[in-house]
Amino acid sequence: MPTERRLRIPRALDGARLDEALATLVDGPSRAQLQKWVRRGALRRDGRVVLRSNERVQTGQEFVLDVPESAAGVVTPAPQAEAPQWTLIHEDADLLVIDKPAGLLMHPVPRSNDASLCELVGRTHGPLPTTFGPERPGVVHRLDRWTSGVVVMARTDRAMNAMKSAFAERRVQKRYLALVHGRPISQPFACDEPLSPGRGGSDRQWVGQKAGAKSAHTEFAPVETLGDCTLLECRPRTGRRHQIRAHLWSAGLALLGEEIYRTGPKPQLASGVPRAPRQALHAATLGFAHPSTGQELSFESPWPADLQALLDGLRRAHRPG
């Protein structure tokens, strides 16, 4: 059987040819051999087979390479990157509130050996409850790997159950900020399209009324309009997988840096505006009642530095006058 190798494109390889990037990230096979593997369907991105080895890659893209059994012994996987640093916002006997950086997994996932937030927190704060499975200790809710911002983790079974109920009953206030493109936005709007898992193990969620679809509601409001791009405030009232990203897509919009829910070709930004380093989505505020005291709490995470250059570039390009 083939051996899977998960590869992520570092900033240093942004814009390189795919075969050049593979030759840099995978030690052992020649570039010509890697090209053959790609032509035979051994490489996937977002669950889809990639057959062209001359396409250009971007920072943060993830690929899965199926290394033939005959070559598995000579292939060395790319060295594991150092885990991004997380920040503790609040700590008490029941809860940990954390500012999660982009690039850090919430919990271990198949096909990746990268450290996750729950593993790192477990090392510093001791064992976390496994109420909802040993693979997700302490995880009350999730952010996508490339989404940054505020998350809450439980330290006890009681807190875990209470916080899970609060999220399920929509008693948690969530506020995100997103940089999107597609058209100028001047008025608030909402999306109520239901969501359901994609077919064949795809990471993409299906939008619309289908068998097994779950209700989803997100409210959007413009904060700042920058040409065809907008800084949006997003308030999801439900908690479905990829909810904000899928609802933006259904409205004809997409996050800058989005790889899955695109509305068309990649945007042509004004000269001098840097590329999005990842999907431009940030969990800015999280509010809830404390599971033990009932006190209303609210926590914030500032707009991250890795997206600030993008926002500054858009502001310069669209400054009046």
N, C-alpha and C positions, 0 to 999 in steps of 0.2 A: 504493500500500500504506500502511496505517496506520503511524505512527511510535510506538514504545513509549517511555513515560516511567515510570521506576520511582520510586515515592514512598514515603517512610517517615514515619510519624506521630511528630512530636516531642512531648516532654513537655508543651509549652505547649498542645497541641491535645487532650490526653487528655480523653475524654468528650464531645468535640464531635460534631455531626452530620457524617456522611460528606461531604455536599455542601458544608458549611461548610469542612471541612478541605481538600477539593479546591480550593475557591476561594482558599484561603490559599496552598496549595502550588503552584498552577499559575497563572501569569500569562497573561492574554490572554482566554480565553473567559469568558463570564458564568456565574454560578451556574446560571441556567436552562439554558444550553447544556450545562454539565457534567452536569446532571440527565438531559438527553436522551441524552447519550452513555452514561450508566450504564444507563438503561432499554433501550438498544439492545445491551447486552452488551459494552461497551468497557472494562469494569473487571474485574480479576481479583485474587483474594487466595488464596495457596496453590494456584494453578492452577485455582481455581474461579471462575466468573463471579459477580459481585456485581450484583444488579439493583435493590436498594433503596438509595436515596441518603439515607434518613432514619435509618439505623442509626447507633449510636454507635461511635466509634473509640477505640482504646487506644494508649498510648505503645508504640512499637516495631513496630506492625503495618506490613506492607509491601504495597503495591498496585502493580499494573502497569496503566497507562492506555494504551489504544490510541487515539492521536490521529488523527482522519481526515486523509487526505492533503490535503484542501482547507484544513484549519486548521493544518497542521504549521508553516507559516511564521509564525504569530502566537502560537504557544504557546512560552512560556519555561519550561524545566524548573526545578524547585526547585534553589536553589544547593547545591552539593556541601558536605556537612558536613565539618568538620575531622576527620581520622582520630583515633580514640581513641589515647591514648598507651600504648605497650607498654613492658615492663620487662625488661631483660636480667638473667637469673639466673646464667648460667654461659656462659663462652666459652673455647674452646681451638681448636687448628688444625683439628679435625674437626667440632666441633659447636657449636651455639648453643642454649641452653635459655632459653625466653622465657615470661614471664607475660603471656598474651594477655588483653586486656580484652574484655568483652562489646561487641558491635557492630562488631568488626573482622573482615572477611573473611580467611580463610586465604590465598586466592589469587584472582586475577581471575575473575569469572564473567560469562556473557552477561547483558545487560540491566542491568548496573550499572557506573557509572563510578567508584564509590568506591574509594579506595586499599585495598590488601590488605597483609597482614602480610609476605608474601614480597617485595612491591615495596618496602615501607618498609625492611625489613632489607637488601635489595640496595643501597639508597642509602647505608646507613651502613657495611655490612660487605663491599661488593664483590659481584661476580657469584657466584651460587649454582649448584650443579650442576643440569642439566636432564636427568638420567638417565632420568626417567620422564615427560618431556614438557616443552616450553618454557613451557607455561602454568602450571607448578607448580614453579618453581625452589626447591630446598632442602626441599620439603615432604615429610616422612617420613610423617606422619599428620595427621589433621585434627580440629579442633573446629568444631562448628556456629558460625555467626556470633554467635549470642546466648548461647553457652556460653563462660565465662571459664576461665582457669587455665593449667596448665603444658603447653607443647608443646616438642618438640625438632626442630631443623632441621639438615640436613647441610650441610657446607661443601665436601665433596669427593665425587667419585663413589664412592670406596671406602667412605666412611662412609655414604653413602646406601644402597648395596647391603647393607652389614652391618646397618644399622638396619631396613631394610625386611624383611630376613630375620628379625631378632629379633622384630618385631611379628607377622609371619606365623607364626612358630613358637611364639608365645605365651610368649616369654621376657622380656616387658616387664610390669612390675607397674603397674597403673593403679587409682587410687582417686579416686572422685568423691564429692562431697557434693550432696545434692538435698533441696529442701523440697517435699514432696508432700502431696496431700490425697486423700481418699476414705474413709478409715476409720482408726481408731487401729491402730498396728502395734507389737506387743510382742515378736515373735520373728523371727529371721532367716528368709529364704526365698530361693529361687533360681528362675530362669526359663530354660528350654531351648528355647523356641519358635524355630524357624528363621525367617529374614527374607528377603524378596525385594522388588525394586523395585515401586512402584505403577504402575498403568496410565496410559497417555497422558501420560507425562512428569510425573506427580504427584510432589511431593516426599515424600509419605507412603510409608512402607514397609509392606508387607503382612506380617502375622504369621500363622504357621502353615505347614503342609506344603503347598507348591505346587510346580509345575514351576519349576526354577531356584532354589528357595530354598536358602539357605546356613545351616549350623548356627550357632547363637549361644547363648552361655551367660553369664548375669549373676547374681552373688550380691549380695544385699541384707541389710543389718543395721540395725536402728533405733539411732539415737544419742540421740534425744530425742523424746518424744511430746508433742504440743501440741494437745489436743482431737482433731479429725478430721485434723489435719496432723501430719506426722512429718518430722524431720530424719533422712535416710537416708544411710548409707554404701553406695556402689555400687561393685562390683568387676567390671567386664566382663572375661571371660577370652578373648573374641574381639573383633574390631574391626569390626563391621558398622555401616553407616550408620544413625544414629538409634537405635542398639541400646538404650541405657538408656531412652530415651523410649518406644520401642515396647514394650519388656518391661514397663515400669510400666503402660502402657495395658492390656496383656494380663492384668495382675494386678488390674485395676480401680482403678488409681491414676493420677494425673497430676501433673506438675510444676505448682506454682503459676506462673502466667504462661504456661502452655502454650497454643499456638494451634492445633496440628495434632492431637495425640493427646489429645483430651479424653474424659473418661468420662461426661460429663453437663453440666448447666448450670454456669456459672462458680460457684465456691464463694462462699458468703456468709460472709465472715470477720467476726469480732467487731468491735464498734465500736472505732474507734481504730487498727485494724490497717491499714497502708497497702496499696495494691495492689502486686502484684509488678511491678517495673519491666521485667521480661523473664523468660524461662524460668529458673527457679531451679535451675540446674545449674552446678556448678563442678568443674573438674579439679584436685583438691587435691594429689595426689601422683603422681609418675612415677618409676619405678625401672628401671634396665637396666644391663647391662655395657657399659663403654666399648668402642667398636669397635676401638680400637688397643691399649689397655693391658689390657683385660679387667677393669679395676677396677669393682667394683659401686658404682653411683652412685644417689642418690635425691635428688629435688628436690621442694620443696613451694611451694605458693602459698596465702597466707592467704585465709580467707573474705572475699569482696569487700565493699567499703563499700556498693555499691548494693543488696546483699541484706541487709545488717546491720539496716537499719531494719525490714524485713519480719520478720526473725527476732526482733528485740527486741519488736516489737508483739505477735507471737504469744506470746512468753514472758510479757509483762505480762497479756495477756488470759486466760492459762491458769495463772497463778501460784496455787499452792494457798492456800486461805483467802481 
